[in-house]
Amino acid sequence: MTNKLPVPDPIAQQHSDQLLASIKQKIAAAGGKITFAEYMQHCLYLPGLGYYSAGSYKLGEQGDFTTAPEISPLFSQTLAHHIRDVFSQITPSNILEFGAGSGKMAVEILKELDQQSCLPEHYYIIEASADLFQRQKILVAEEIAHLRDRVIWLNELPKNFIGVILANEVCDAMPVHSLHFQNGEVKERYIGLENDQLQWCEDKLSQEELLSHANDIQTLIGDIEVITEVNLASQAWLASLSESLQLGAIFIIDYGYPKASYYHPQRSDGTLMCYYQHQGHSNPLILQGLQDITAHIDFTALAQIALDNGLDVDGFQSQADFLLAGGITELANRVQENDELSLFKQATEIKRLTLPSEMGETFKVLTLSRSLNHPLSKCQLADRRYNL
Ligand SMILES: C[S@@+](CC[C@H](N)C(=O)[O-])C[C@H]1O[C@@H](n2cnc3c(N)ncnc32)[C@H](O)[C@@H]1O
């Protein structure tokens, strides 16, 4: 599948070779192998060289993949209406967005909340990529200059946060461990070197924390041979969010499944995917620093972390149901009826965001909260918590 991928230009190839050389050094320094999670971390986030850390275009039509906020402002506007529901129950109201990408979602949410006279005191952003941080700053200054003082970039989680925390397609970009189940046994998959080429190799689990996950997965798959992923980073991330959140809600939007579907014996090759210039494939050992590497989210694991840390799990919906409950069609109706081009454009965007064959079903929204007085009723439309 990977041999039809576009060939990088010489400058991009040079960049990739530099990252690959650095990864090889790390493998040698680690005694011959690193976990796949470490490899993925280097490929995506090694300062100056990783996919997200360096300057490639990444998001949108000219990049490698498109996310919901890039497809349509209606996504962020609808999210703003869900946020407004939380704001009606809390003061002060703040937003904290993780991994804000190009910054489009932040800009559109603030525009919509401004229009609704419901602005947050602050819109905080925590961004792992220095390159995207720069782009977000520029976009905010260009698009919402009058609100720019409200947007604050943070390097760490605030203490006793009151407000709404957002993460759209962030967890899927966190490094995962790769496990191989065979004949009732589990091995971890590492990246090593053979004749100076990257190679998959297997050994015992690198961390004790993986053991309970491996036991759960083994129970679900039985004796079937399966390669799959465990995302410890997203679980640690959510535990830290829950420590920070004093009052408010968290919306986690991403592609993924409840545990039983994630670790279903039929999904025996796992969920690891790479994206290069809008072509998806499954080989992470090429195009280092030039392609995105992702894995689907186990939403049951996140919901369990939430419960273990005293958060309420308010809803688990498909993206389509979340957007419909938030009023995406009513928001679309604000376009003038005689503006046929805009009407057509919006209809196409809504289809992409909500149709089951597009993003509507693959993407899910997990809504979590702490100490709200009333349930977030719109997050319970076609609720699927029973699946978690
Ligand atoms: C797939 S992009 C999604 C961007 C944006 N949310 C969107 O929907 O267009 C993933 C984003 O998450 C960021 N990211 C990944 N891990 C992160 C972390 N632990 N903290 C903050 N940002 C993170 C990446 O740098 C990037 O901005």
The ligand as an ORCA input file, in Angstrom:
! r2SCAN-3c Opt
* xyz 0 1
  C      -4.135     16.162     14.878
  S      -3.648     17.726     15.478
  C      -5.231     18.437     15.856
  C      -5.205     19.942     15.873
  C      -6.509     20.640     16.199
  N      -7.015     20.290     17.492
  C      -7.558     20.382     15.146
  O      -8.536     19.721     15.437
  O      -7.379     20.861     14.012
  C      -2.988     17.321     17.071
  C      -2.587     18.515     17.888
  O      -2.335     18.096     19.247
  C      -1.096     18.655     19.673
  N      -0.667     17.836     20.824
  C      -0.401     16.521     20.868
  N      -0.106     16.119     22.125
  C      -0.259     17.197     22.906
  C      -0.124     17.446     24.308
  N       0.217     16.460     25.140
  N      -0.330     18.678     24.762
  C      -0.689     19.675     23.927
  N      -0.816     19.514     22.598
  C      -0.618     18.294     22.094
  C      -0.283     18.667     18.407
  O       0.848     19.481     18.476
  C      -1.344     19.220     17.411
  O      -1.528     20.598     17.551
*
